[in-house]
């Protein structure tokens, strides 16, 4: 069954003075948003009586039936609610230095599919992208749509929020979350005072001791973080995390990191952990 994100802030376009957002509830008949109308009716050529699943990002999903189709509008009836939550059983936020073009789209898409909760966009010394103020709304909307499309495809019912870009130093100044294990993807060295096994042990400890484990991952751009930026992150309570012996591309790193955390979580449930 096709899945569509029903934006809870979308106004009823059939009533120009509508002042309240549409709400998904059983028994309601709602107009399709322009995005859903274009995809479901125009592209997929759906007919009256066809069914789909809608979700609004607050959890769960609804079975709907297309009840009316006109030239430029259509309506669907909300028929059944499923309290399904496919989110990770722990929280992961990613702070990602922006990269160009398809690499950034790929990173957001795959991070969404593997369960990220929020993505904080960053600029850094070696970062390729510096958005002008007037470019930010358009880029944010595009990347948020990438995340929404990924949720529609993979079955997630909670859409990760894409947060406006900050300079790395400014973002680090806001990182006061003692319950969160903060990790920077970097190679541990002597001055870090940590071995390659230190961070995996901390991840294991976080899963075992926290009621709901929370993580924050800092990932640099294609050129990586500078030595000074890594040091600044460590000074703010981050731990260096090296995933394997290879250097990962910026769009690959979020996928590998989230997959590694999910794997270790599953291992924690059956009491089988290794950090070597």
C-alpha positions as a printed Julia matrix, in Angstrom:
276×3 Matrix{Float64}:
   0.0     0.0     0.0
   1.34    3.46   -0.91
   2.49    5.65    1.98
   2.26    9.44    2.07
   3.25   12.09    4.59
   0.27   14.3     5.38
   1.75   17.6     6.53
  -0.18   18.57    9.69
   0.47   22.27    8.94
  -1.13   22.15    5.49
  -4.25   24.31    5.38
  -7.51   23.3     3.72
  -7.11   25.0     0.34
 -10.83   24.64   -0.4
 -11.51   27.18    2.37
  -9.37   30.29    1.76
  -9.87   31.69    5.25
  -9.1    28.38    7.02
  -7.08   29.19   10.13
  -6.52   25.76   11.64
  -4.47   22.89   10.23
  -6.11   19.68    9.11
  -6.03   16.85   11.65
  -5.93   13.15   10.9
  -8.7    11.37   12.8
 -10.85    8.35   12.09
 -14.02    9.24   10.19
 -12.75   12.57    8.85
 -12.76   13.35    5.14
  -9.81   15.54    4.21
  -8.56   17.16    1.02
  -5.34   15.77   -0.38
  -2.4    18.1     0.02
  -0.89   19.32   -3.28
   2.06   16.92   -2.91
  -0.15   13.88   -2.28
  -2.54   14.88   -5.07
   0.31   15.23   -7.56
   1.92   11.9    -6.64
  -1.09    9.71   -5.91
  -3.66   11.03   -8.38
  -1.65   12.62  -11.18
   1.43   10.36  -11.3
   0.07    7.05  -10.02
  -3.42    7.69  -11.49
  -5.28    6.55   -8.38
  -9.06    6.13   -8.66
 -11.88    6.47   -6.15
 -11.86    3.5    -3.79
  -8.09    3.01   -3.78
  -6.4     2.93   -0.39
  -3.15    4.28    1.01
  -1.42    4.89    4.32
  -0.97    8.43    5.64
   1.2     9.57    8.53
   1.71   13.05    9.98
   4.97   12.61   11.88
   3.45   12.35   15.35
   3.51    8.54   15.42
   1.4     5.8    13.91
  -0.26    5.73   10.49
  -3.77    5.83    9.05
  -5.45    3.77    6.36
  -7.34    6.09    4.02
  -9.63    5.57    1.03
  -9.74    7.95   -1.9
 -13.37    9.13   -1.85
 -13.57   11.89   -4.44
 -11.44   13.01   -7.39
 -11.93   16.21   -9.38
  -9.74   17.96  -11.93
  -7.47   19.73   -9.45
  -8.56   18.39   -6.06
  -9.37   15.14   -4.33
 -10.5    13.94   -0.9
  -9.84   10.86    1.18
 -11.66    9.36    4.17
  -9.65    8.35    7.23
 -10.76    4.83    8.15
  -8.35    3.13   10.53
  -5.39    3.98   12.76
  -2.38    1.72   13.34
  -0.25    2.51   16.39
   2.98    1.52   14.68
   6.32    3.07   15.62
   9.32    1.9    13.62
  11.76    4.39   15.15
  14.96    3.2    16.79
  14.56    2.27   20.48
  17.27    4.83   21.27
  17.88    8.41   20.15
  20.52    9.51   17.64
  21.1    13.09   16.52
  23.68   13.86   13.85
  25.59   17.09   13.36
  26.71   16.99    9.73
  28.94   19.42    7.9
  27.2    20.25    4.63
  28.52   18.84    1.36
  27.56   19.49   -2.23
  24.75   18.15   -4.4
  23.87   14.49   -4.39
  26.28   13.65   -1.56
  24.2    15.72    0.88
  20.92   14.31   -0.41
  22.28   10.78   -0.05
  23.51   11.4     3.52
  20.12   12.75    4.62
  18.17   10.03    2.82
  20.18    7.15    4.24
  20.47    8.63    7.72
  16.68    8.88    7.74
  16.26    5.28    6.61
  18.62    4.08    9.34
  16.8     5.97   12.09
  18.29    9.41   12.77
  16.12   11.67   14.96
  17.5    15.11   14.0
  20.16   16.42   11.65
  21.95   19.63   12.58
  23.57   21.19    9.52
  27.04   22.66   10.07
  29.75   24.68    8.36
  33.4    24.0     9.11
  36.93   24.9     8.06
  37.1    22.24    5.34
  33.41   22.34    4.46
  32.51   22.92    0.82
  29.16   24.65    1.32
  28.49   28.16    2.61
  24.86   29.09    2.14
  23.81   32.7     1.76
  20.92   33.72    4.07
  18.5    33.89    1.16
  19.45   30.32    0.1
  18.77   28.69    3.46
  14.93   28.36    3.33
  14.99   26.77   -0.12
  17.78   24.33    0.81
  16.15   23.42    4.12
  12.85   22.72    2.38
  14.6    20.54   -0.21
  16.49   18.5     2.39
  13.37   18.17    4.56
  11.53   16.8     1.53
  14.36   14.3     1.0
  13.81   13.09    4.58
  10.03   12.92    4.1
  10.38   10.87    0.9
  12.75    8.5     2.7
  10.19    8.01    5.49
   7.44    7.31    2.94
   9.62    4.65    1.32
  11.08    2.91    4.37
   8.07    2.83    6.71
   9.11    5.34    9.37
   6.26    7.39   10.81
   8.34   10.11   12.48
  10.18   12.49   10.16
  13.62   13.67   11.34
  13.94   17.44   11.61
  16.58   19.14    9.47
  17.9    22.09   11.48
  19.28   25.33    9.95
  23.06   25.5     9.53
  25.36   26.74   12.27
  29.09   27.27   12.4
  30.71   24.31   14.14
  32.08   26.45   16.98
  28.66   28.03   17.61
  26.98   24.63   17.7
  29.56   23.18   20.09
  28.83   26.05   22.48
  25.24   24.79   22.77
  26.15   21.18   23.55
  25.22   20.86   27.21
  23.55   17.43   27.33
  25.14   15.35   30.11
  22.93   12.3    29.49
  23.96   12.08   25.82
  27.04   10.2    24.68
  28.73   12.6    22.25
  30.89   11.05   19.54
  33.04   12.66   16.85
  34.01   10.46   13.93
  37.78   10.8    14.14
  40.82    8.59   14.66
  41.9     8.42   18.33
  45.47    9.56   18.9
  47.87    9.89   21.82
  46.74   13.41   22.66
  43.12   12.21   22.76
  44.09    9.97   25.66
  41.92    7.21   24.23
  42.48    3.88   22.52
  40.33    2.55   19.64
  38.5     0.39   22.23
  37.59    3.27   24.57
  34.58    4.6    22.66
  33.01    1.18   21.9
  33.14    0.46   25.63
  31.36    3.76   26.32
  28.69    2.88   23.76
  28.16   -0.48   25.46
  27.9     1.28   28.82
  25.36    3.75   27.43
  23.12    0.94   26.18
  23.38   -0.99   29.43
  22.92    1.84   31.92
  20.7     4.48   30.29
  16.94    4.0    30.42
  16.8     5.26   26.82
  20.26    5.61   25.31
  21.0     8.95   23.65
  23.78    9.66   21.16
  25.04   12.66   19.23
  27.35   12.08   16.26
  29.57   14.82   14.8
  30.57   14.13   11.19
  32.83   16.3     9.05
  32.63   17.09    5.36
  34.59   15.48    2.54
  37.83   17.09    3.72
  37.22   16.0     7.31
  37.38   18.11   10.44
  40.55   20.06   11.1
  42.77   19.07   14.03
  41.65   22.21   15.87
  37.98   21.38   15.32
  38.44   17.83   16.59
  40.23   19.21   19.64
  37.4    21.69   20.24
  34.87   18.84   20.11
  36.9    16.8    22.59
  37.05   19.8    24.91
  33.22   19.87   24.8
  32.93   16.26   25.97
  33.02   14.38   22.68
  34.86   11.09   22.3
  36.67   10.08   19.09
  35.09    7.15   17.31
  36.93    5.28   14.56
  34.65    2.82   12.75
  36.92    0.21   11.22
  40.25    0.76    9.54
  39.01    2.64    6.47
  38.3     6.32    5.87
  34.59    6.77    5.17
  33.12    9.34    2.82
  30.95   12.01    4.43
  27.75   10.54    2.93
  28.68    7.01    4.01
  29.62    7.8     7.6
  26.07    8.44    8.93
  24.82    5.14    7.49
  27.69    3.09    8.91
  27.53    4.79   12.32
  23.76    4.33   12.7
  23.97    0.72   11.51
  26.76    0.04   14.0
  24.75    1.49   16.88
  21.67   -0.51   15.88
  23.73   -3.69   15.72
  25.24   -3.09   19.14
  21.8    -2.36   20.57
  20.53   -5.71   19.3
  23.6    -7.39   20.78
  22.86   -5.71   24.11
  19.4    -7.27   24.17
  20.84  -10.78   24.02
  23.87  -10.05   26.18
  26.45  -10.56   23.45
  28.85   -7.67   23.06
  32.29   -7.29   21.61
  34.28   -4.06   21.38
  37.31   -5.43   19.59
